[in-house]
Every structure is written in C-alpha cells, then in structure tokens.
C-alpha cells in the first residue's frame, strides 16, 4: 500500500473515531439522571449536560424540614445529580474511545 493510501485510510479511521465520540457525547448529554432526596423528600433530575429539568418535592415530607434545611437538601440533591451526570457522560465517551482503541 502506498504512503498516500495509508494516510487516506488513517484519516478515515480518525474521522470515524471522532464521529463515534461526538455521537456518544450527544447521546450522553441528552440522557437524564435522577437523584432521590433523603427521607422520601422527593427527587431532582438533570440532563447529562447539567441542565436541571425537574424538581419533585413531597409536600407532606417537606413539612419535616426547616426552610434552610430544605434548601440545603435540594441544593445537595442537584449537585449530586450533576456529579452523577458528569460521571455517566465521561464514562460514555471513555467507552467509545476504549472500543475504538481495540479495533
């Protein structure tokens, strides 16, 4: 195989790998992660891109919390959901990259 053909095939492999990573990243960014708040208080949901899409709070359980405690629990839940989303996002991309290296 000529040098030009080798470069051409290498460029095609790089393009395919980049497209696979881009597709995995887009899918992971759309995925949703839900974090359950303590004490059956409710849940928060974020996308893989870190966008907060839902906060669900049980009104009856909410009465067991002071305003400051409730706000801390909600903030902590959002942070935990975002952290889980980032881990899932990173794992999706790493899985594609590792798969590409095996080929």
LINGI-V571341 format. One record per helix or strand of 3 or more residues. SS is the DSSP state (a for helix, b for strand). FROM is the first residue (numbers start at 1). TO is the last residue. Records with the same first field share a line. If there is no record, write none. Layout:
SS = FROM-TO, FROM-TO
This chain:
a = 3-30, 38-40, 59-62, 67-102
b = 32-36, 42-47, 52-57
